[in-house]
Amino acid sequence: MKKRTAQKAKNRHFPVVTSRGEDGFYIVQCPTLPGCATQGKTLDEALKNIREAIELCLEERESRMIADEFGTEEVSLHTVTV
């Protein structure tokens, strides 16, 4: 059952927001899954970690029978300096 959930997660697209903390670590959050966040020393590590975190969040949601779909194809975040 876990394998099936992981496969499902790989076929869905989730927007993630990245930022870099004062300590140099990258922080990544998935806004469509409240509480789903992680970090990594490099951006690649942080993105790998958020994939795992999303899979775990989806497993948790499935076990609670809380399913919702996110249909946005693309989300982007931009920073503007004023």
Secondary structure, 3 states (H helix, E strand, C coil): CHHHHHHHHHHCCCCCEEEECCCCCEEEECCCCCCCEEEECCHHHHHHHHHHHHHHHHHHHHHCCCCCCCCCCCCCCCCCCC
